[in-house]
Amino acid sequence: MNGRQTRIRSAGQAAIAPDTTAQESRHRWLDRRSGMSDRRRRALSSSLRAVFREAIPGGASMAYVFGSGLLYLCLSQVVTGMFLALYYVPSADHAHTTVAYITKEVQSGSFIRSLHAYGSSAIVIVLLLHVSQTFLYGAYKGRRKLVWLAGCVLFALMLGMSFTGYLLPWDQKAYFATTVGTNLLTYIPVLGGPLKSLLRGGTEMGTLTLSRFFVLHVFLLPALLLAFIAAHIFLFRRAGPAGAIPRDPETPEQSTELFYPRQVLVDFVFALLIIAGLGVLAHYSPVALGPKASPSDTQYVPRPEWYYIPVFQWLKYWESGFAIVGVLVIPAFVALLFVGLPFLDLRPERRPWKRPLSVSIYGFIFIGLGALGGISHRNDLRNPVIAGRLAKQRADVEAFMRRPFEPEAAGSSPLAALFLSPAASQGKKVFERERCTECHGADLSGTSSAPTLVGVGQKYDTGTLRSILRQPTDAMSDGGMQPVDIKEGDLTALIAFLESVK
Amino acid sequence: MNHPEQTRMGRAAAVFREDDDRLRRTPFGRRSFLGLLLGAGVASLGALLSVPLLRFLLHPLVKAKAQLSWKEIANVEDLASVTSPVKKLVQVEQRDGWRKIVLQKAVYVCRDKRGQLFALSSVCPHLGCSIAWHDEENRFVCPCHNGQFTAEGKLLGGPPPRGMDQLESKVEDGKLVVHYQSFRQLVPTKEVIA
């Protein structure tokens, strides 16, 4: 044992032997344990310095802020996402309650959730600007092919992040938008059905779907994003920035400027603009939460997030027989065209006005998507039925947001953990004695023959409850509800019980 | 073939060298000042952004105290025969983050020398064990460290720093109601903690 210790010490001494100046000894402790030699440390600090020493042909420009803006937004999403996870529970039972808790009760909860939700929209906007700038400047050409490919993967991952994150609050719009979104997979021949079931964790949407989306949103996709962001930046730094559009592609007479300080400053200003924009939006117009997902709702009109609206509108035009063309073939073709751009367009020409074909196809696709979005919006306004339902849905969301946070009763049924006053306990006995449970269920959650009575006390005041119990309305009678013919004292107790079941 | 990239890289290297020279000549030049400014900007922005995050994180610690709520124990007439302490259960609603839980807590209903009913918490002020009533010895004994109390909860002996904690109680509509609270352990005076 003694011999082994000596050997280790001598190895350590050998490692620091060549240089024993005062400054060296300061780092000796760390060096021995990290295997970091002075030479390596110097290399590390110089490579850190090199981050700011990127030479930009043509100089710093406002046009180059989008990449670093996206990097900032990703960081913001990671931080706000981690904080949201402090309170969020990914289960169909609790997801909506915990998001309501964050939104309505936790200090700054609504603000942080709004930053995260608006952040995803901001990413889509800045991403489109970043891609468009790259495209117009012809920056995907030549040595930057791989940068473009890594960027395409990042684009897809970002869309995946927003799609999976949309379900997590488990409110009406989240539930129904994801139902439609996952159903789209069935258009894929042969593999579609199994893929959908794999994503949903079964044939139907449910708590397993939420778990799967949570894992994708929080573990798998962020890990892939991180890896591809690293690859994207690494490849970009290897290839070097394309810089300004040269006047002549053969002899680019451009002076270069270092990344630091001007470009860093411009990027910083852009990040400030993003922070200010998101902060003002999140503070003055926080993201709302709708009522909890109710799968039996047949009236709900789902609408996806704004950036999926054009695709949503596009799908309306494809009759069932040709749907596969519209849903699969054309989008796949466009995606391939997009990804393969640097391999299809091999000319060194970068000036957009000398590339009329590719620029006009790109412009056409974007104008087309914008137009589809506009048409969808106009259709929703013009159809009175749809407009009415959408207005009602908005009103429902507002009404839900106005109600104070209602904590969830622990235990399996809402009655299990309910604190009952003596009058309500007596009312519970009356409820059981009068066999109300047979139709309304032992835990009042309703059966196929009668609706739930949970929350009935919030729906009607005591007087109304008393009168409709004594004399049910026509609709109630049609459903099989009998008049409650009991002593006045028992009725008071019964109402106390019903009012305590929230 | 003429490689424009090569000349570009060459020029970049020249800029590096020039930049290095300048930095070496002026230890605190325009660039270091800019860097300082930028660093300060990033730091203050980070501090500003961490305010909502900290509020969010600390929310469970600064939540407002629960409101006073009276819990019913029993009808006073049912307690007429009480001479020595009797154990009663009281249901206490508590918030557990976004959940509402109902806990059953034991309280002792006792009668003082003037014949008034009052309630004692069954939680030992020493380390929080449940105190048991021993009828034959006419005293409360804590099973953990043998703290002993009179039928009115006064400390008789053992490690507890104070007597049993009396809970606020009153008679309302012929019912004894109690305000259930928890108190800090190991201190000589009664101090509410929840």
Contacts between the chains, C-beta under 8 A, distances in Angstrom:
chain1	res1	chain2	res2	distance
A	53	B	16	6.2
A	53	B	19	7.7
A	55	B	8	7.5
A	55	B	9	7.7
A	55	B	11	7.4
A	55	B	12	3.2
A	55	B	15	6.0
A	55	B	16	7.8
A	57	B	8	5.7
A	79	B	53	7.1
A	83	B	53	5.8
A	83	B	56	5.5
A	83	B	57	6.8
A	86	B	56	7.4
A	86	B	57	6.9
A	87	B	97	7.2
A	87	B	98	7.1
A	94	B	98	7.5
A	97	B	98	5.3
A	98	B	98	5.4
A	100	B	98	7.7
A	101	B	97	7.1
A	101	B	98	3.8
A	105	B	59	7.9
A	105	B	98	7.8
A	106	B	56	6.0
A	106	B	59	4.6
A	107	B	55	4.3
A	107	B	56	6.3
A	107	B	58	7.7
A	107	B	59	4.8
A	107	B	62	7.5
A	108	B	51	8.0
A	108	B	52	3.8
A	108	B	53	7.5
A	108	B	55	4.2
A	108	B	56	4.6
A	108	B	59	7.9
A	109	B	56	6.1
A	109	B	59	7.3
A	111	B	52	5.2
A	112	B	52	5.9
A	112	B	53	7.0
A	112	B	56	5.3
A	143	B	5	7.4
A	240	B	5	7.1
A	240	B	8	7.6
A	240	B	9	7.5
A	250	B	2	7.5
A	250	B	4	7.6
A	251	B	2	7.7
A	251	B	4	6.8
A	252	B	4	5.0
A	252	B	8	7.3
A	254	B	8	7.4
A	255	B	11	7.4
A	256	B	8	6.5
A	256	B	11	5.3
A	256	B	12	5.1
A	256	B	15	5.9
A	257	B	15	7.6
A	258	B	15	6.0
A	258	B	16	7.8
A	258	B	19	6.4
A	260	B	31	7.7
A	260	B	35	7.8
A	261	B	31	6.0
A	261	B	34	4.7
A	261	B	35	7.1
A	261	B	38	7.4
A	264	B	38	6.6
A	265	B	34	7.3
A	265	B	38	6.9
A	268	B	38	6.4
A	268	B	41	6.7
A	268	B	42	7.4
A	272	B	45	7.4
A	275	B	45	7.0
A	275	B	49	7.2
A	405	B	98	7.8
A	407	B	95	5.9
A	407	B	98	5.7
A	407	B	99	5.8
A	407	B	100	4.1
A	408	B	98	6.1
A	408	B	99	5.3
A	408	B	100	6.7
A	409	B	99	7.5
A	409	B	100	5.2
A	410	B	96	6.9
A	410	B	99	4.8
A	410	B	100	6.6
A	410	B	101	4.4
A	410	B	102	7.6
A	417	B	100	6.9
A	417	B	101	6.2
A	417	B	102	4.8
A	418	B	102	7.3
A	419	B	91	5.4
A	419	B	93	4.9
A	419	B	102	5.2
A	421	B	72	7.6
A	422	B	72	6.1
A	422	B	175	7.9
